[in-house]
Amino acid sequence: METAHPAARSKRAQKRAEMLRAISAAYEQLDDEQMPETQLDRLVEQAGIARSTFYVYFPDRVDLYIALTTAAFEELTTAGAYWWSIGERPTLEGLREAIEHLVDAYRSRRLTVGAILDAASRHTAVQLALRAEIGRFVEALSEHIVSGQRGGTISAELDPTPTATWLAWMLERSMSELVGPADVSETDRLVSTITSLVWNVLYARPTAPLEGP
């Protein structure tokens, strides 16, 4: 069986990425009370994409939402990289700035993430994709915890993966349920609260550096 030429695959991937950005931008123009999945056909049109072209690149809605999940949560994990960079000399102010990066990344895709969560409640494949993306965030946070334990900036008593899992799901729920509908003042309070919680879990009780490879 013939396979697509690498250049053709690259061009197709680029076109899909462009369409995802356009559809996500259209989602961000929705009113909160609108149901994202029922608006998809109108959103595709609003994004300037012909329906015939859309279905060439996304055979069905589930395929679209899986792709949106990957793209949106890659942005959040990238924003999390600022957090991992504070590991050597963590400060409360540095952690707050890192949390602000995550909040800003979330708010820029808030309604897209809402559409993803709505689709995940309806489609098992989207739910599995969502869990996989959060799992990648958990893995990155767990590596940060291990690095901090080796350097003595994070308590050696913490079990890295369970701790990262609890924190990641707390942040995911906090973003969608609390940060999403909050105004600027309330968002500032929420960021302060989340920062204090994470600081007290990870950094408030540093220990001697762990020995090991």
FIBARO-782437 format. One line per field, with one value per residue (C-alpha): residue number from 1; residue in one letter; chain; x, y, z. Coordinates in steps of 0.05 Angstrom, whole numbers. Layout:
REM FIBARO-782437
n <- c(NUM; ...);
res <- c(A; ...);
chain <- c(A; ...);
X <- c(X; ...);
Y <- c(Y; ...);
Z <- c(Z; ...);
***
This chain:
REM FIBARO-782437
n <- c(1; 2; 3; 4; 5; 6; 7; 8; 9; 10; 11; 12; 13; 14; 15; 16; 17; 18; 19; 20; 21; 22; 23; 24; 25; 26; 27; 28; 29; 30; 31; 32; 33; 34; 35; 36; 37; 38; 39; 40; 41; 42; 43; 44; 45; 46; 47; 48; 49; 50; 51; 52; 53; 54; 55; 56; 57; 58; 59; 60; 61; 62; 63; 64; 65; 66; 67; 68; 69; 70; 71; 72; 73; 74; 75; 76; 77; 78; 79; 80; 81; 82; 83; 84; 85; 86; 87; 88; 89; 90; 91; 92; 93; 94; 95; 96; 97; 98; 99; 100; 101; 102; 103; 104; 105; 106; 107; 108; 109; 110; 111; 112; 113; 114; 115; 116; 117; 118; 119; 120; 121; 122; 123; 124; 125; 126; 127; 128; 129; 130; 131; 132; 133; 134; 135; 136; 137; 138; 139; 140; 141; 142; 143; 144; 145; 146; 147; 148; 149; 150; 151; 152; 153; 154; 155; 156; 157; 158; 159; 160; 161; 162; 163; 164; 165; 166; 167; 168; 169; 170; 171; 172; 173; 174; 175; 176; 177; 178; 179; 180; 181; 182; 183; 184; 185; 186; 187; 188; 189; 190; 191; 192; 193; 194; 195; 196; 197; 198; 199; 200; 201; 202; 203; 204; 205; 206; 207; 208; 209; 210; 211; 212; 213);
res <- c(M; E; T; A; H; P; A; A; R; S; K; R; A; Q; K; R; A; E; M; L; R; A; I; S; A; A; Y; E; Q; L; D; D; E; Q; M; P; E; T; Q; L; D; R; L; V; E; Q; A; G; I; A; R; S; T; F; Y; V; Y; F; P; D; R; V; D; L; Y; I; A; L; T; T; A; A; F; E; E; L; T; T; A; G; A; Y; W; W; S; I; G; E; R; P; T; L; E; G; L; R; E; A; I; E; H; L; V; D; A; Y; R; S; R; R; L; T; V; G; A; I; L; D; A; A; S; R; H; T; A; V; Q; L; A; L; R; A; E; I; G; R; F; V; E; A; L; S; E; H; I; V; S; G; Q; R; G; G; T; I; S; A; E; L; D; P; T; P; T; A; T; W; L; A; W; M; L; E; R; S; M; S; E; L; V; G; P; A; D; V; S; E; T; D; R; L; V; S; T; I; T; S; L; V; W; N; V; L; Y; A; R; P; T; A; P; L; E; G; P);
chain <- c(A; A; A; A; A; A; A; A; A; A; A; A; A; A; A; A; A; A; A; A; A; A; A; A; A; A; A; A; A; A; A; A; A; A; A; A; A; A; A; A; A; A; A; A; A; A; A; A; A; A; A; A; A; A; A; A; A; A; A; A; A; A; A; A; A; A; A; A; A; A; A; A; A; A; A; A; A; A; A; A; A; A; A; A; A; A; A; A; A; A; A; A; A; A; A; A; A; A; A; A; A; A; A; A; A; A; A; A; A; A; A; A; A; A; A; A; A; A; A; A; A; A; A; A; A; A; A; A; A; A; A; A; A; A; A; A; A; A; A; A; A; A; A; A; A; A; A; A; A; A; A; A; A; A; A; A; A; A; A; A; A; A; A; A; A; A; A; A; A; A; A; A; A; A; A; A; A; A; A; A; A; A; A; A; A; A; A; A; A; A; A; A; A; A; A; A; A; A; A; A; A; A; A; A; A; A; A; A; A; A; A; A; A);
X <- c(0; 26; 40; 39; 104; 136; 127; 53; 46; 81; 35; -26; -3; 9; -60; -92; -54; -77; -149; -144; -119; -176; -229; -200; -202; -275; -290; -261; -314; -371; -416; -407; -478; -472; -462; -397; -411; -479; -445; -391; -418; -427; -358; -326; -360; -340; -268; -270; -266; -310; -347; -322; -250; -261; -284; -224; -178; -225; -268; -314; -323; -287; -224; -228; -236; -178; -135; -159; -143; -72; -60; -91; -57; 10; 5; -10; 48; 94; 70; 87; 159; 167; 148; 200; 253; 246; 270; 342; 323; 248; 216; 143; 144; 175; 122; 66; 94; 95; 23; 5; 36; -10; -71; -57; -47; -112; -152; -128; -160; -215; -274; -235; -219; -293; -311; -260; -289; -359; -338; -300; -366; -398; -342; -296; -241; -237; -237; -179; -141; -154; -127; -66; -50; -59; -15; 41; 34; 37; 101; 134; 114; 137; 206; 208; 193; 247; 297; 278; 286; 356; 374; 343; 290; 231; 215; 243; 182; 137; 122; 133; 82; 22; 39; 43; -22; -60; -32; -45; -118; -128; -101; -144; -207; -189; -178; -244; -289; -258; -212; -257; -316; -274; -264; -195; -199; -224; -172; -117; -144; -147; -76; -52; -90; -64; 6; 4; -24; 30; 85; 65; 60; 126; 174; 158; 197; 262; 308; 380; 395; 382; 440; 435; 452);
Y <- c(0; 69; 119; 194; 229; 262; 331; 317; 292; 355; 400; 363; 369; 444; 453; 415; 459; 522; 498; 480; 550; 581; 537; 550; 625; 618; 581; 638; 684; 642; 665; 623; 597; 569; 494; 485; 419; 441; 503; 466; 474; 549; 554; 520; 571; 628; 604; 612; 538; 504; 444; 400; 420; 410; 338; 322; 338; 318; 259; 268; 312; 264; 270; 346; 346; 298; 344; 405; 370; 355; 426; 462; 420; 424; 499; 489; 441; 491; 545; 497; 496; 564; 530; 476; 530; 556; 491; 510; 571; 570; 631; 645; 703; 659; 606; 657; 682; 610; 599; 664; 636; 575; 617; 663; 603; 573; 637; 646; 579; 578; 565; 516; 477; 482; 451; 396; 380; 380; 332; 289; 279; 253; 215; 163; 175; 249; 232; 185; 238; 289; 241; 226; 301; 312; 251; 286; 346; 298; 267; 335; 357; 292; 301; 371; 343; 290; 343; 387; 329; 315; 388; 393; 446; 398; 353; 283; 256; 267; 211; 246; 215; 214; 284; 309; 273; 306; 375; 368; 348; 402; 454; 427; 430; 498; 527; 504; 511; 572; 612; 607; 648; 694; 768; 801; 813; 743; 713; 749; 719; 650; 655; 675; 616; 565; 592; 584; 513; 490; 525; 491; 423; 426; 480; 500; 442; 432; 377; 355; 336; 264; 220; 182; 182);
Z <- c(0; -19; 36; 34; 17; 78; 47; 37; 108; 134; 92; 117; 190; 180; 150; 208; 257; 222; 223; 297; 313; 273; 306; 375; 362; 341; 405; 446; 415; 443; 500; 562; 560; 490; 484; 445; 410; 383; 354; 316; 245; 256; 287; 227; 182; 228; 225; 149; 135; 84; 113; 56; 73; 148; 140; 96; 155; 212; 193; 253; 314; 360; 317; 322; 398; 407; 365; 404; 469; 447; 423; 483; 536; 500; 510; 584; 593; 557; 605; 662; 639; 672; 737; 728; 718; 789; 820; 837; 878; 890; 920; 935; 886; 832; 843; 839; 773; 748; 769; 734; 670; 676; 690; 631; 585; 609; 602; 531; 515; 568; 522; 480; 544; 562; 495; 507; 576; 547; 492; 543; 581; 517; 483; 515; 465; 482; 556; 546; 506; 562; 614; 572; 566; 640; 650; 612; 658; 717; 689; 681; 750; 780; 747; 777; 846; 840; 817; 876; 925; 897; 906; 975; 956; 960; 1019; 1011; 1047; 986; 938; 871; 825; 872; 895; 823; 806; 863; 846; 771; 779; 832; 783; 726; 767; 797; 728; 699; 760; 795; 750; 689; 714; 760; 748; 753; 829; 844; 797; 837; 901; 870; 845; 914; 945; 895; 902; 978; 972; 924; 963; 1028; 995; 957; 981; 1053; 1084; 1045; 1066; 1056; 984; 967; 949; 884; 810);
***
